[in-house]
Amino acid sequence: MSAVSRRAGRFSAGRAEEAQRRLGALVEIRELPSFPPRVVAGVDVHYEGSRACAAVAFLEYASLRELKTTTALSYSPLDYFPGFLAFKEAPAIFKALERCEKPDVLLVNGHGVCHPRGCGLATHVGVVEKVPTIGVALGPLAGARPGSFAKIERGQSSLYVSVGNLITLEQAEKVVRRLLAPESKLPLPLYLAHRAARLAARSRG
């Protein structure tokens, strides 16, 4: 059963927890069949009221050359509930991903298996879409599982990297370090996706 009532947009924490545990049990942590990847992407969501715009930004991994960006507009009636970010953002992300081919690796602005129930936003997306995903967050997650994430120090700030699905933590950290951008706290694909989602949401207002 859904954690969200489609009629009223009501949220059920109990059903959401059950869904997270089910999805978390389907995670596969394994090395990418081909490393380094050829094409990587980042996905992020920006909100203007209840309007949500998700953007997927694609890059060539070796050269960091921008390839393309895809956006999709949707609506999110839910407020943010700590520990349940996926139920607010995943629908918009899925809509954007429907419009493009899958990258070799997808970076998600959120946590992965370090989530207390083993299923943060990156895992939720990675399991449903069956794509290698990496969770990248600017802050730690309360109750994060010990040893389930890597912390990358960047001057006065830090990044918290975790496996979403279909990749190892070692590979995930290597990918994120390769994609670090001096102009942003986030890796380049996420920076570009964040910027594109913000601009698209505002331009469609």
C-alpha positions in Angstrom: 0.0 0.0 0.0 1.1 3.5 -0.7 2.7 5.7 2.0 0.8 8.6 0.5 -2.9 9.0 0.0 -3.4 10.2 -3.5 -6.8 11.7 -2.7 -5.7 14.0 0.1 -1.9 13.9 -0.1 -1.8 12.5 3.5 1.3 10.8 4.7 1.6 7.5 6.6 4.9 7.1 8.4 4.2 3.5 9.1 3.6 2.6 5.5 6.6 4.7 4.4 8.9 2.9 6.9 7.6 -0.5 5.5 8.3 0.7 2.0 11.8 1.8 2.9 12.6 -1.5 4.5 11.3 -3.4 1.5 13.4 -1.3 -0.9 16.4 -1.4 1.3 16.3 -5.2 1.2 16.7 -5.1 -2.6 19.9 -3.1 -2.6 22.9 -4.7 -4.4 26.3 -3.4 -3.4 28.7 -4.5 -6.1 31.4 -3.1 -8.3 30.5 -1.4 -11.5 31.0 -3.7 -14.4 33.0 -1.0 -16.2 35.1 1.5 -14.2 35.6 4.4 -14.6 32.1 5.1 -16.0 31.7 6.9 -19.3 28.6 9.0 -18.6 27.5 10.3 -15.3 24.5 12.4 -14.2 23.3 14.3 -11.3 19.6 14.8 -10.3 18.1 17.5 -8.0 14.7 19.0 -7.3 13.8 22.6 -6.7 10.5 23.8 -5.3 8.4 26.9 -6.0 5.5 26.4 -3.5 4.0 23.0 -4.3 5.5 23.0 -7.8 8.5 20.7 -8.1 11.0 20.7 -10.9 13.5 17.9 -11.2 16.6 18.3 -13.5 19.0 15.6 -14.7 22.4 16.9 -15.8 24.6 14.6 -17.9 28.4 14.8 -18.1 31.2 12.9 -19.8 33.2 11.5 -16.9 36.7 11.7 -18.4 36.5 15.2 -19.7 33.8 16.7 -17.4 32.1 18.0 -20.6 28.5 18.9 -20.2 26.3 16.7 -22.5 22.7 17.7 -21.9 20.1 18.5 -19.2 16.6 17.2 -18.9 13.9 18.8 -16.7 10.4 17.7 -15.7 7.7 19.7 -13.8 5.4 18.1 -11.3 3.6 18.9 -8.0 4.4 17.7 -4.5 1.5 18.1 -2.0 3.7 16.7 0.8 5.7 18.6 3.4 9.1 17.4 4.3 9.2 14.7 7.0 12.7 13.9 8.4 13.8 10.5 7.2 11.3 10.4 4.4 12.7 12.8 1.8 12.1 10.2 -1.0 8.3 10.4 -0.7 8.5 14.1 -1.4 11.2 14.2 -4.1 11.2 10.8 -5.9 8.0 11.3 -7.9 9.5 14.4 -9.6 12.9 12.6 -10.1 11.2 9.6 -11.7 9.3 11.9 -14.1 12.6 13.5 -15.2 14.3 10.2 -15.6 11.5 8.9 -17.9 12.6 11.5 -20.4 16.2 10.4 -20.8 18.4 7.4 -21.1 20.1 6.0 -18.0 23.6 7.2 -17.2 26.3 4.8 -16.1 26.1 6.3 -12.6 23.6 8.7 -11.2 24.4 11.1 -8.3 21.5 12.0 -6.1 21.3 15.0 -3.7 20.5 12.9 -0.6 21.6 9.9 1.4 21.7 6.2 0.4 22.1 3.1 2.5 23.4 5.0 5.5 19.8 5.8 6.2 18.6 4.2 9.4 16.3 1.9 7.5 18.8 1.4 4.7 16.9 3.4 2.1 17.5 7.1 1.7 16.5 9.0 -1.4 19.5 7.7 -3.5 18.6 4.1 -2.6 14.9 4.7 -3.3 15.7 6.0 -6.8 18.5 3.5 -7.5 16.4 0.4 -6.6 13.3 1.5 -8.4 15.2 2.7 -11.6 17.7 -0.2 -11.4 20.6 2.2 -12.0 23.9 2.6 -10.1 23.3 5.5 -7.7 25.4 7.5 -5.3 24.0 9.6 -2.4 25.8 12.9 -1.9 24.7 15.2 1.0 26.0 18.3 2.6 25.2 17.2 6.1 25.2 14.0 8.2 22.1 12.0 8.7 20.8 11.4 12.3 21.1 7.7 13.0 23.3 6.9 10.0 24.7 3.4 10.0 28.4 3.3 11.1 30.8 2.6 8.2 28.1 3.1 5.6 29.3 6.5 4.3 32.5 8.3 3.4 33.1 11.9 4.6 35.0 14.2 2.2 36.4 17.3 3.8 36.3 20.5 1.6 37.8 23.4 3.5 35.0 24.7 5.8 32.4 22.2 4.5 32.1 18.4 4.1 30.3 16.0 1.8 28.7 12.8 3.0 28.9 10.0 0.3 27.0 6.8 0.5 26.0 3.9 -1.8 22.6 4.2 -3.4 22.5 1.0 -5.3 24.7 -1.1 -7.7 28.1 0.4 -6.7 30.6 0.0 -3.9 31.4 2.8 -1.4 35.0 2.8 -2.6 33.9 3.4 -6.2 31.3 6.0 -5.1 33.9 8.0 -3.2 36.3 7.9 -6.2 33.5 9.1 -8.6 32.5 12.0 -6.3 36.1 13.1 -5.7 36.7 13.2 -9.5 33.6 15.3 -10.0 34.3 18.0 -7.3 33.8 21.5 -8.6 35.6 24.6 -7.2 32.6 26.8 -7.8 30.2 24.6 -5.8 30.0 22.6 -2.6 28.4 19.9 -4.6 30.0 17.7 -7.3 29.6 19.2 -10.8 26.6 17.1 -12.0 24.6 18.0 -8.9 25.6 21.6 -9.1 24.4 21.7 -12.8 21.2 19.9 -12.0 20.5 22.1 -9.0 21.0 25.2 -11.1 18.8 23.9 -14.0 16.0 22.8 -11.7 15.9 26.2 -10.0 15.9 28.1 -13.3 13.3 25.8 -14.9 10.9 26.0 -11.9 11.1 29.8 -11.8 10.7 30.2 -15.6 7.6 28.1 -15.6 6.1 30.1 -12.8 
